Amino acid sequence: LLAKEHGTKFPIVQGPMANISDNVEFAKKVYEAGALPFFAMGSLPPDLAEGLITGGKDNIKSYGAGMIGVLAFNKNLPEHMEIVKKHKAPFALFAAGNPSVVKELEASGTKAYLHTPSMSMLENAISTGCRRFIFEGTEAGGHVGNLSSTVLWELALEMIYSLPDSQVKDIRLLFAGGVGSVRGSNFISGMTSSTAMRGCGIGVQVATSYLFTSEILKTGAMSKVYQDVMCRENETILLGETVGLPARTVASPFSKRIHENEVHRVSENISLTERKELFEHDNTGSLLIGAKAFQLDFSDPENVKKISVDEKEQYEKGNFMAGDILAMDNKQITISEVHKRIVSRKELMFRTLGEIEILFGNTGTIRDEIAIIGMGCVYPDANT
């Protein structure tokens, strides 16, 4: 259902990645392999943002605009909205925003998804008429919310399932945050089966897994150093928690320094406002260095220059955002392989379901009784 609406082979969405999914050729490769590509408009200057959208319009049958829908975080939001409407982009998603921006684009013909990392946001969005949502858990790469994937997904599905059939059949859901593996995809398939039977469109949003692909290098969307880091490392950390801007990234020299700075500033009782300003200053340009191996020199506003960095400096100063799913891969793969393990490896799910004797009837409900025979708790600062 969702793939048909997206005009793609699979119900997979490529999540927008800052300074990476700004490449028309890479987006085209994603689409040709069966998924819906999204460009990362972020807070790009309007002329650059329009270049992405026109590139998609001219080269790709179906694509989307990844947007930041809060003016405080994106001063170019009004211009971005007009660009999307002007070129009639088929799809859009808001990593931050409110129902008003979604409905504005929907009214112009663009189908728009809204990230809803909390149940209060989801309830408000549903009540105002929004019908397309993304549930991205904190295991995802980049900026994240406070709920882990399984908790967020369960709470969201419970709310969706409580709605009348007339509403459920019009709702479209994307799940994100650790779904780039066979087991992650199987988990979502099983978890959402009863909701899908009521006509709800189900899909997944993937980003980190694409960072391992050969196509992302061949098209120039990302530097080789970034992928080398992805293949070598298996640990992520959260930056920005102390200033209310949590973002998941690879544990690298840069991210470890930033995290140490955060902890030190809290211990020094520096005000939140000042800590946030310092944090943002520390991070300026780090994503661009990590993804593209250059930084921008704004000393002359009339003549902004690109300054290249060597591989050593790129590794030391670059920010390599990634989700926890990076632990699942350690070598280069292809986009087709990413898609295959998400949609074409369901035999494992069916075999596992059979082994644990969960039998589904015609109504899609579990026929077995389930007994909780034990519980475990994790307490702060406890030794066990």
C-alpha positions as CSV (number, residue, x, y, z in Angstrom):
1,L,0.0,0.0,0.0
2,L,2.6,2.5,1.1
3,A,5.0,1.6,-1.8
4,K,2.2,2.1,-4.3
5,E,1.5,5.6,-2.9
6,H,5.1,6.5,-2.9
7,G,5.6,5.3,-6.4
8,T,8.4,2.9,-5.3
9,K,9.0,-0.8,-5.3
10,F,9.4,-1.1,-1.6
11,P,7.8,0.7,1.5
12,I,11.2,2.1,2.4
13,V,12.1,5.8,2.8
14,Q,15.7,7.0,2.8
15,G,15.9,9.4,5.7
16,P,17.4,12.9,5.0
17,M,21.0,13.1,6.2
18,A,22.6,16.6,6.7
19,N,25.4,17.4,4.2
20,I,25.0,13.9,2.7
21,S,21.6,13.5,1.1
22,D,22.1,16.7,-0.9
23,N,23.2,14.8,-4.0
24,V,20.8,14.2,-6.9
25,E,22.8,11.2,-8.2
26,F,22.7,9.4,-4.9
27,A,19.0,10.1,-4.5
28,K,18.5,8.7,-8.0
29,K,20.3,5.5,-7.1
30,V,18.1,5.1,-4.0
31,Y,15.0,5.5,-6.1
32,E,16.2,3.1,-8.8
33,A,16.8,0.5,-6.1
34,G,13.2,0.8,-4.9
35,A,13.1,3.3,-2.1
36,L,11.8,6.9,-1.7
37,P,14.7,9.3,-1.4
38,F,14.6,12.5,0.6
39,F,16.8,15.5,0.2
40,A,18.1,17.2,3.4
41,M,17.0,20.8,3.1
42,G,17.8,21.5,6.7
43,S,18.5,25.3,7.0
44,L,20.2,25.5,3.6
45,P,20.2,28.9,1.8
46,P,17.1,29.1,-0.5
47,D,19.1,29.0,-3.7
48,L,20.8,25.7,-2.7
49,A,17.6,24.2,-1.4
50,E,15.8,25.0,-4.6
51,G,18.7,23.4,-6.6
52,L,18.0,20.1,-4.7
53,I,14.3,20.2,-5.4
54,T,14.6,21.1,-9.1
55,G,17.3,18.4,-9.4
56,G,14.9,15.9,-8.0
57,K,12.0,17.1,-10.1
58,D,14.1,16.8,-13.3
59,N,15.7,13.5,-12.6
60,I,13.6,11.4,-10.3
61,K,10.0,10.3,-10.6
62,S,9.3,10.3,-6.9
63,Y,11.3,12.1,-4.1
64,G,10.8,14.1,-1.0
65,A,12.0,17.2,0.8
66,G,13.4,16.7,4.3
67,M,12.6,19.9,6.2
68,I,13.0,21.6,9.6
69,G,9.6,23.1,10.4
70,V,10.4,25.4,13.2
71,L,11.5,29.0,12.4
72,A,13.7,29.2,15.5
73,F,15.9,26.3,14.0
74,N,15.5,27.2,10.4
75,K,15.3,30.9,9.5
76,N,14.8,29.9,5.8
77,L,11.6,28.0,6.6
78,P,9.2,30.4,4.7
79,E,11.4,30.2,1.6
80,H,11.7,26.4,1.8
81,M,7.9,26.1,2.1
82,E,7.4,28.2,-1.1
83,I,10.1,26.2,-2.9
84,V,8.3,22.9,-2.2
85,K,4.9,24.3,-3.2
86,K,6.3,26.0,-6.3
87,H,7.9,22.8,-7.7
88,K,5.1,20.6,-6.3
89,A,7.4,18.2,-4.6
90,P,5.5,14.9,-4.2
91,F,6.5,14.3,-0.6
92,A,7.9,16.2,2.4
93,L,8.8,15.3,6.0
94,F,9.3,17.6,9.0
95,A,12.0,16.6,11.5
96,A,10.6,19.4,13.7
97,G,7.4,21.2,13.1
98,N,3.7,21.4,14.0
99,P,0.5,20.3,12.2
100,S,0.1,23.7,10.6
101,V,3.1,23.4,8.3
102,V,2.0,19.8,7.4
103,K,-1.5,20.9,6.5
104,E,-0.1,23.9,4.5
105,L,1.9,21.6,2.2
106,E,-0.9,19.0,2.1
107,A,-3.3,21.7,0.8
108,S,-0.8,22.5,-2.0
109,G,-0.6,18.8,-3.1
110,T,2.5,17.6,-1.2
111,K,2.0,14.6,1.0
112,A,3.8,15.5,4.3
113,Y,5.0,13.3,7.2
114,L,5.5,14.6,10.7
115,H,8.0,13.3,13.2
116,T,6.1,12.7,16.5
117,P,8.6,11.6,19.2
118,S,6.0,11.9,22.0
119,M,2.4,10.8,22.5
120,S,1.2,14.3,23.2
121,M,2.5,15.5,19.8
122,L,0.9,12.5,18.1
123,E,-2.4,13.0,19.8
124,N,-2.4,16.7,18.9
125,A,-1.4,16.0,15.3
126,I,-4.2,13.4,14.8
127,S,-6.8,15.7,16.3
128,T,-5.8,18.5,13.8
129,G,-6.1,16.2,10.8
130,C,-2.6,15.0,10.2
131,R,-2.4,11.4,8.9
132,R,1.3,10.7,8.1
133,F,3.7,10.1,10.9
134,I,7.3,9.0,11.6
135,F,8.2,7.3,14.8
136,E,11.9,7.5,15.3
137,G,13.4,6.1,18.5
138,T,16.5,7.4,20.2
139,E,18.7,4.6,18.7
140,A,18.6,6.6,15.4
141,G,21.5,8.7,14.2
142,G,21.4,12.5,14.3
143,H,19.0,14.5,16.4
144,V,16.7,12.2,18.5
145,G,14.0,12.3,21.1
146,N,13.8,10.8,24.5
147,L,12.0,7.5,23.9
148,S,13.7,4.3,22.7
149,S,12.4,2.8,19.5
150,T,10.4,-0.1,21.0
151,V,8.8,2.1,23.7
152,L,7.8,4.8,21.2
153,W,6.6,2.3,18.6
154,E,4.4,0.4,21.1
155,L,2.9,3.6,22.6
156,A,2.2,5.0,19.1
157,L,0.6,1.8,17.8
158,E,-1.6,1.6,20.9
159,M,-2.9,5.1,20.2
160,I,-3.4,4.4,16.5
161,Y,-5.1,1.1,17.1
162,S,-7.6,2.7,19.4
163,L,-8.9,4.9,16.6
164,P,-11.9,4.0,14.5
165,D,-11.4,2.1,11.3
166,S,-12.5,5.2,9.3
167,Q,-9.4,7.0,10.6
168,V,-6.9,4.1,10.7
169,K,-7.3,3.3,7.0
170,D,-6.2,6.8,6.1
171,I,-3.1,6.8,8.3
172,R,0.5,6.2,7.0
173,L,3.3,5.2,9.4
174,L,7.1,5.1,9.1
175,F,9.2,3.4,11.7
176,A,12.8,4.5,12.3
177,G,15.6,4.0,14.7
178,G,17.3,0.6,14.3
179,V,15.4,-0.9,11.4
180,G,18.2,-1.4,8.9
181,S,18.6,-5.1,9.8
182,V,16.7,-8.3,9.0
183,R,15.6,-8.7,12.6
184,G,14.6,-5.1,12.9
185,S,12.5,-5.2,9.8
186,N,10.9,-8.5,10.9
187,F,10.1,-7.0,14.3
188,I,8.2,-4.2,12.7
189,S,6.4,-6.6,10.4
190,G,5.1,-8.6,13.3
191,M,4.4,-5.7,15.5
192,T,2.3,-3.8,13.0
193,S,0.5,-6.7,11.3
194,S,-2.9,-6.2,13.1
195,T,-2.8,-2.4,12.3
196,A,-1.9,-3.1,8.7
197,M,-4.9,-5.4,8.4
198,R,-7.1,-2.5,9.2
199,G,-5.8,-0.6,6.1
200,C,-3.0,1.4,7.7
201,G,0.0,1.9,5.4
202,I,3.2,0.7,7.1
203,G,6.8,1.5,6.0
204,V,10.3,2.1,7.4
205,Q,12.7,5.0,7.3
206,V,16.4,4.1,6.9
207,A,19.5,6.3,7.0
208,T,22.6,4.9,8.7
209,S,22.6,1.7,6.6
210,Y,23.0,3.8,3.5
211,L,26.3,5.1,4.9
212,F,27.9,1.7,4.2
213,T,26.9,1.6,0.5
214,S,29.3,1.8,-2.4
215,E,26.9,4.2,-4.3
216,I,27.2,6.9,-1.6
217,L,30.9,7.1,-2.4
218,K,30.7,6.7,-6.1
219,T,28.2,9.6,-6.4
220,G,30.3,11.9,-4.2
221,A,27.6,12.2,-1.5
222,M,30.0,11.4,1.2
223,S,33.7,11.0,1.8
224,K,35.6,7.7,2.1
225,V,36.9,8.7,5.6
226,Y,33.3,8.8,6.9
227,Q,32.6,5.3,5.6
228,D,35.9,4.0,6.9
229,V,34.9,5.2,10.3
230,M,31.5,3.6,10.0
231,C,33.1,0.2,9.1
232,R,35.7,0.4,11.8
233,E,33.7,1.6,14.8
234,N,30.8,-0.1,16.6
235,E,29.9,2.4,19.3
236,T,27.8,5.6,19.3
237,I,27.4,8.3,22.0
238,L,24.8,11.0,22.5
239,L,26.0,14.6,22.3
240,G,23.9,17.6,23.5
241,E,21.9,15.9,26.2
242,T,23.0,18.5,28.8
243,V,21.7,21.4,26.6
244,G,18.5,19.8,25.3
245,L,19.8,19.0,21.9
246,P,20.5,15.3,21.9
247,A,22.1,13.9,18.8
248,R,23.6,10.4,18.2
249,T,27.0,10.2,16.6
250,V,30.0,7.8,16.3
251,A,32.3,7.8,19.2
252,S,35.2,9.6,17.6
253,P,37.9,12.0,18.8
254,F,35.7,15.0,18.0
255,S,32.5,13.7,19.7
256,K,34.5,12.6,22.8
257,R,35.9,16.1,23.1
258,I,32.5,17.7,22.8
259,H,31.1,15.3,25.4
260,E,33.9,16.1,27.8
261,N,33.3,19.8,27.3
262,E,29.6,19.3,28.1
263,V,30.3,17.5,31.4
264,H,33.0,20.0,32.4
265,R,30.7,23.0,31.8
266,V,27.9,21.4,33.9
267,S,30.4,20.8,36.7
268,E,31.4,24.5,36.5
269,N,27.8,25.6,36.9
270,I,27.8,27.5,33.7
271,S,24.3,28.7,32.8
272,L,22.2,26.7,30.3
273,T,22.0,29.5,27.9
274,E,25.8,29.9,27.8
275,R,26.4,26.2,27.6
276,K,24.0,25.9,24.6
277,E,25.8,28.7,22.8
278,L,29.2,27.1,23.5
279,F,27.9,23.7,22.4
280,E,26.6,25.1,19.1
281,H,29.9,27.0,18.5
282,D,31.9,23.8,19.1
283,N,29.8,21.9,16.6
284,T,29.8,24.5,13.8
285,G,31.1,23.0,10.6
286,S,31.9,19.6,12.1
287,L,29.3,17.7,10.0
288,L,30.5,19.3,6.8
289,I,34.1,18.3,7.6
290,G,33.0,14.7,8.4
291,A,30.9,14.3,5.3
292,K,32.7,16.3,2.6
293,A,36.2,16.9,3.9
294,F,36.1,20.7,3.8
295,Q,35.1,23.7,5.9
296,L,33.7,27.1,4.9
297,D,35.6,30.3,5.5
298,F,33.1,33.2,6.1
299,S,35.7,35.9,6.7
300,D,34.6,37.6,3.5
301,P,30.7,37.2,3.3
302,E,30.9,38.2,-0.4
303,N,33.4,35.5,-1.2
304,V,32.8,32.4,1.0
305,K,35.6,29.9,0.4
306,K,35.9,26.1,0.8
307,I,39.0,25.0,2.7
308,S,39.9,21.4,2.2
309,V,41.1,19.3,5.1
310,D,43.3,16.2,4.9
311,E,42.2,12.8,6.1
312,K,43.9,13.1,9.5
313,E,42.3,16.5,10.2
314,Q,38.9,15.2,8.9
315,Y,39.0,12.3,11.4
316,E,40.0,14.5,14.3
317,K,37.6,17.4,13.6
318,G,34.7,15.6,11.8
319,N,31.3,14.7,13.3
320,F,30.2,11.3,12.0
321,M,26.5,11.0,12.8
322,A,25.1,7.5,12.9
323,G,22.6,5.3,14.6
324,D,23.2,2.3,16.8
325,I,22.5,0.1,13.8
326,L,26.1,0.8,12.7
327,A,27.1,-2.2,14.8
328,M,25.4,-4.5,12.4
329,D,27.8,-3.8,9.5
330,N,31.6,-3.7,9.1
331,K,32.1,-3.6,5.4
332,Q,30.9,-1.9,2.3
333,I,27.5,-3.1,0.8
334,T,25.1,-1.9,-1.9
335,I,21.8,-0.1,-1.7
336,S,20.1,-3.1,-3.2
337,E,21.6,-5.2,-0.3
338,V,20.2,-2.8,2.2
339,H,16.7,-3.1,0.7
340,K,16.9,-6.8,0.3
341,R,17.5,-7.5,3.9
342,I,14.6,-5.3,4.9
343,V,12.0,-6.7,2.6
344,S,13.2,-10.0,1.2
345,R,14.3,-12.0,4.3
346,K,11.0,-12.8,6.0
347,E,11.6,-16.6,6.1
348,L,13.5,-16.0,9.4
349,M,10.5,-14.3,10.9
350,F,8.1,-17.0,9.9
351,R,10.4,-19.7,11.2
352,T,10.9,-18.0,14.5
353,L,7.2,-17.4,14.9
354,G,6.6,-21.1,14.4
355,E,9.3,-22.1,16.8
356,I,7.9,-20.1,19.7
357,E,4.4,-21.2,18.8
358,I,2.8,-17.9,18.2
359,L,-0.1,-18.8,15.9
360,F,-2.1,-16.2,14.1
361,G,-5.7,-16.7,13.2
362,N,-7.7,-15.2,10.4
363,T,-8.3,-12.0,12.4
364,G,-4.6,-11.4,12.9
365,T,-4.8,-11.8,16.6
366,I,-2.6,-14.1,18.8
367,R,-4.5,-17.3,19.8
368,D,-2.1,-18.3,22.6
369,E,-2.3,-17.1,26.1
370,I,0.9,-15.3,27.3
371,A,2.1,-15.5,30.9
372,I,4.7,-13.1,32.3
373,I,6.9,-15.4,34.4
374,G,9.6,-12.9,35.5
375,M,10.6,-9.3,35.4
376,G,14.0,-7.5,35.5
377,C,14.8,-4.0,36.7
378,V,17.8,-1.7,36.2
379,Y,18.4,0.8,38.9
380,P,20.6,3.9,38.7
381,D,24.0,3.4,40.4
382,A,23.2,-0.2,41.4
383,N,25.9,-2.8,41.3
384,T,23.6,-5.5,39.9
